[in-house]
């Protein structure tokens, strides 16, 4: 193939202006025992949005994890996929240890935290897997996994600082007090390091904390 042809084929077209939002709403899980799956997800403390039955062969159940904009749906007569075939479903958390402890207390068999030996993401299967959270608790780098009764696979991923442009600037939310407490601790630690460098005055710390937390969630530059 000529170089000119290669260049032509690999050109990426600039996206057109967005005209409508496309929100990822839910994913369908294939399960073998609907009531067993319902009991499992209810036991995790997830919100039951609906349990819709129509006749003897059609049922739709929807659950939403705490603080999640997206949900899961499972039931009877809604998918032909093999039960347990849904894998690598991610639950992003701000504190993987706290999230893991809560899930364990609610009956989920969550594995120990792990990280990848060298990548920004983990490899398939257990290749390159290293026990323990990511060094220095690097954001996006720590994982822990569990499955539902059918084997549909979930992964916790710890995200504390968003990649630039990945979050929504100005949209700062916390679904639980423990998440806000973790953000405050990170802001306190960062402020302490900066205070030693440039000597911030004490009256500035509340405003600085707030600016730090908002920037951390939005993936914008952190205050200095």
N, C-alpha and C positions, 0 to 999 in steps of 0.2 A: 504494500500500500504506500502511495506517495505521501510525503510529509504534509503537503497541502491538503490532501484528502483527510489525513488523520486529524489535522487541526480543525477542519470543517466539522467532522463528526463529533469532536469532543467539546465543541463550543456549548457553554451553558447559557441558556436564554435568561435574561433578567425577568423576575416575576412581575406580573402585572399588579396594579394597585388592588389591594384587597377590598372586596365589596361586601363580604358577609363573613361573620365569625363562624368558625367550625370547632365546636367544643366537643372534646372526647367525653362521651357521657357514660358508657358502660361497656363491659365485656361479658360474653356469655360463657359460663363454665359448664362443661359436660360432667354430669354426676350420675351415679347409678341408683342412689337411694336419696330421694328428695328430702324426706323428713330427717334423715341422718345429717345431710349437709346443712339443713336449716338449723338444726340443733347446734352444730359445730360453730357456724358463723354467729349465731345468736350468743353462744357462749363466749365468743371473743369480745363481746360488747359492741358489735357493729349494729347500726340502726336498721331495723326491718322497715322497709318502705312500703312493700306490698306483698301479699300472698293471694294471687288471683287464680281462681279455679273455674274452668269451663268444661263441664262434662267429666268423663272418666279418663280422658287421655290428653288433657291439656292443662298445664299449671305453670304459672310464672311467679317466681319469688325474686325480690330485689333487696339487696343489702348495700349499705354504704359505710365504709370504714370511717372512723372518727376524723373529722377535719378534711375529708376527701371530697373533691368536686366530682369524682367519677365513682360509679357503683359496679357491682357484680349482679348478674342475673343468672339463675339456673332454674330448672324445673323439669317438666315432662312435655315431650312433643315439641321442643323448641330448638333442638340441635341434633344432628346425626353424628357429631364428633364422638370419639371414643372417650368414655369416662376417665378422667385423670390426665388427659392429653394437653391440657392448658398448663404451660410451664413459663417460668421466668416472669411472673407477675410481680411488679415492684411496689413496695410500700415505702415511701420516702419518709424518714423520721429525723428529728433534730438530735435525738439522743438514743443511740442504738441499745445501750445497756438498759435504760429505763423501759424502752418499748419491748425489748426481749423479756425482761422480768415480768412485765404486765401480761404478755401473751402466755408465758409459762404458767403464771398464776391462774390463767383462764383455761388451761388445759391443752394448749398447743405445744407440740414437741419441737421447740426451736433450737437449732444447732448453735454451737459456739460461734462468736464473731470471727470473721476471717477477712483477709485482704489478698490482693493479687501481688505476685512477686515483682512485677515490673510494669504492668500496664495501667492505663488510666481507668480501665474497666476490667472486670474479671473474665478469664477465659471460659470456654465451654467446659462443662463437667467440673472435675477437680484439678485440672491441669493448672500449674502455677499457683495453687492455693496455699496461703501461708496462714497459720493459726494466729488469732489475735486481730484487733482492729488495725487500721492503717497507721503507719508511723506518724506521730504528732497529730493523730486523729484527723488526717487530711480529709477535707470535705469530698464527698462522692466515693471515698475509697474503702469504707468498711461495710461488710455485709453479714447477714445471718439468714438462714433459710428454714422453712417449715412447709408442711403440706397439709391439705385437708384430707378427710377420710378416703377420698377416691384417689389421692395422689396428685391433684392439681398443685403445682409448686409455686410457692411465694418466696420472695426475698425482701428482707429489710435492707435498705440502703441509707446510710447516715449522710445527710446533707446539711451543712451548717452555713456555708458561704456559697451563694449561687455564682455560677459562671457568668461573666459579663453578658448582659443582654438576655439571659435566660429567664430572669424573674420579671415581674411587672413593677416598674418603678412607682413608688407611692402606695403599693398594695401590700401592707404589712399586717399579717394575721397570725394569731396563735390559738390553737384549738384547746390548749390545756395550760394550766399554771406552770407545769413542769417545763414546757417549751419556752415560756417567757423567762423562767428562772435560768434556764441554760443560756439563753441569749444574753441575759444580764451578766452572767458570770464571764462569758466570752468578752463582752464589752469591758467589764471591770479589768480583766487580765490584759487586754490590749491597751486600755487607758493607763494601767500601771506601768507598762513597758514604755509607753510614750512619755509619761510624766517624768521618768528618769532621764529621758533624752532632752526634753525641751522645757520641763518644769511648768506644766499646766497649773493654773490656779484652781483651787478647790471649787469655787462657785461655778466653774465651767463644766463640771463633770456630768450633771444631769442632761444638759443639752447635748453633750458629746456622746453620751450613752445612747440617747434617742437617735442621733444622726447615724451612729455606728450600726444599730440594729436595723434601721430602715435600709441602709446601704447594703448590709449583709444579705437581707432577704431579696433585694432587688437585683443583686449582682452588679451594682455600680461601685466605683472606687470608694474604698473605705477612707474615713477621715484621717488626716495626719496632723 
